[in-house]
């Protein structure tokens, strides 16, 4: 019982993606973020990704103003973030301490489509 977050509408500067979404009275874990999911979050410059997310679609952050992505998840792999930063303004990815070294190898220009700094 999982769901892909397709779009976020918000006027906040910091957007926290929920861990679960309730659809028709049933709870689903958010395990993936869709392409251009943050383009309708017009003022968002920071996004917090929850612990259950395992995959970003290609161009997840495209056409958005997001500059900083904070990851709570430790489940991302090289192939599940491929092309996710293409067409985005993301400059910084804040990784959990336990995954910082691994995420530095994953969030490379060649793999995610944009040079970003992993902190």
Secondary structure, DSSP 8 states (H G I E B T S, - for coil): -EEEE-------SEEE--SEEEETTEEEEEEEE-TTTTTT-TT--EEEE-TT--EE-TTTTTTS---EEEE--S---GGGSTTTTTT----EEE--GGGHHHHHHHS-HHHHSS--EE-
